[in-house]
Amino acid sequence: MLRLKQLAAPAALCVIAFSAPVMAQETIEQQIPPPGSETPADAPPSDPAAEPAPAEPAPAEPAPAEAAPSGPTPPTSREEQVEQVVEAEFPSYDADQSGALDKDEFAKWVSSLRQKSLEAQGRPPVPENEMAEWTKNAFAKADSDKSDNVSKTELKSFLMG
């Protein structure tokens, strides 16, 4: 049986208290050979301190910077998000390719954005008559230079609030 010596340092006591049962079990298992083993009964038990410690797996090396996935970085601010949406979707709503949205083009886009937002929130869609009034007011607000068209810059400003 393993005997513990009393040590003055409390930290050392904790180490011994946690490791003693493990060491004792290893010693007992080493003294009792498994059935069918070739170890002679009178052979001395092996010394656990003389056995090599099990090898620890090597720590994983960090992936080199080149291995990082490439591609566009996700936007980090609301302004960047609006910028990406406008740049990506503006051409598909600018039907006449004029570089600005007229009232109908603007209404299609912002009503689509509003309906998607409501859907994502689990809210019912806005009725057509209410949406028409809302898009009319939104166009008046977005067309800050009163040119009867909304440029990309005006649209970004409007979407930023």
C-alpha positions in Angstrom: 0.0 0.0 0.0 1.2 3.5 -0.8 2.0 5.7 2.1 1.7 9.5 1.9 4.2 11.7 3.7 2.8 14.9 5.2 4.2 17.9 3.4 4.3 21.4 4.6 3.2 23.1 1.4 -0.6 22.9 0.8 -0.1 22.9 -3.0 2.0 19.8 -2.7 -0.7 18.1 -0.7 -3.2 18.8 -3.4 -1.0 17.2 -6.0 -0.3 14.2 -3.9 -4.0 13.9 -2.9 -5.1 13.8 -6.6 -2.2 11.6 -7.9 -2.0 9.1 -5.0 -5.1 7.1 -5.9 -4.0 6.9 -9.6 -0.5 5.8 -8.6 -1.9 3.3 -6.2 -4.1 1.8 -8.8 -1.3 1.6 -11.3 0.9 -0.2 -8.7 -1.9 -2.7 -8.0 -2.6 -3.4 -11.6 1.1 -3.8 -12.3 1.4 -6.4 -9.5 -1.5 -8.5 -10.7 -0.7 -9.9 -14.1 -3.7 -10.3 -16.5 -4.9 -13.9 -17.0 -2.9 -15.9 -19.5 0.2 -13.7 -19.3 3.7 -15.1 -19.4 4.9 -13.2 -16.3 6.4 -15.6 -13.7 4.6 -15.4 -10.3 7.9 -14.7 -8.5 8.9 -11.8 -10.8 9.2 -8.5 -8.9 6.5 -5.9 -9.8 7.7 -3.3 -12.3 8.6 0.1 -11.0 6.1 2.7 -12.3 8.7 5.4 -12.0 11.1 3.5 -14.3 8.5 3.2 -17.1 8.5 6.0 -19.7 5.7 8.5 -19.5 3.1 8.2 -22.2 3.9 10.5 -25.1 1.6 13.6 -25.3 0.3 14.4 -28.7 2.1 17.3 -30.4 0.0 20.5 -30.3 -1.7 21.3 -33.5 0.2 24.0 -35.5 -1.9 27.0 -36.5 -2.8 27.1 -40.2 -0.7 29.4 -42.2 -2.3 32.7 -43.3 -2.4 31.6 -46.9 -4.8 28.7 -45.9 -7.4 31.2 -44.7 -10.5 31.2 -46.8 -10.5 33.9 -49.4 -13.4 35.9 -50.7 -15.3 39.0 -49.7 -15.2 39.8 -46.0 -18.6 40.2 -44.4 -19.6 43.8 -43.7 -18.9 45.0 -40.2 -21.0 48.1 -40.0 -24.5 49.1 -41.1 -23.0 51.5 -43.5 -21.0 48.7 -45.2 -24.0 46.5 -45.3 -26.1 49.2 -47.0 -23.2 49.9 -49.4 -23.0 46.2 -50.4 -26.8 45.9 -50.9 -27.0 49.0 -53.0 -24.0 48.1 -55.2 -25.2 44.5 -55.7 -28.9 45.2 -56.3 -29.1 48.7 -57.9 -28.5 47.5 -61.4 -31.4 45.0 -61.3 -33.9 47.7 -60.2 -32.5 50.4 -62.5 -34.5 49.0 -65.5 -33.6 51.8 -67.9 -29.9 51.8 -66.9 -30.0 55.5 -66.3 -27.9 55.4 -63.1 -30.8 56.6 -61.0 -34.2 55.2 -59.9 -37.4 56.8 -61.0 -40.5 56.6 -58.9 -41.6 53.2 -60.2 -38.1 51.6 -60.0 -37.7 53.0 -56.5 -41.1 51.8 -55.4 -40.4 48.3 -56.6 -37.2 48.1 -54.7 -38.1 49.6 -51.4 -41.5 47.8 -51.2 -39.6 44.6 -51.8 -37.1 45.4 -49.1 -39.9 46.4 -46.7 -41.9 43.2 -47.3 -38.8 41.0 -46.8 -38.1 42.8 -43.6 -41.6 42.3 -42.3 -41.5 38.6 -43.3 -38.2 38.1 -41.5 -39.8 39.6 -38.4 -42.8 37.3 -38.7 -45.2 40.2 -39.4 -47.9 40.2 -42.1 -47.3 42.0 -45.4 -48.5 45.5 -45.8 -51.6 45.9 -48.0 -51.0 47.4 -51.5 -52.8 50.7 -50.8 -50.8 51.3 -47.7 -47.5 50.3 -49.4 -48.2 52.7 -52.3 -48.7 55.6 -49.9 -45.6 54.6 -47.9 -43.4 54.3 -51.1 -44.6 57.7 -52.3 -43.6 59.3 -49.0 -40.3 57.3 -49.0 -39.5 58.6 -52.5 -40.1 62.2 -51.5 -37.8 61.8 -48.6 -35.1 59.9 -50.5 -35.0 62.3 -53.4 -33.2 64.9 -51.4 -32.2 67.0 -54.5 -35.8 66.9 -55.8 -34.7 65.7 -59.3 -37.5 63.2 -59.5 -34.9 60.4 -59.5 -33.0 58.7 -56.6 -29.3 58.3 -57.1 -27.1 55.6 -55.5 -25.9 58.2 -53.0 -29.4 59.4 -52.1 -30.6 55.8 -51.8 -27.7 54.9 -49.5 -28.4 57.9 -47.4 -32.2 57.1 -47.2 -31.5 53.4 -46.3 -29.1 54.5 -43.5 -31.9 56.5 -42.0 
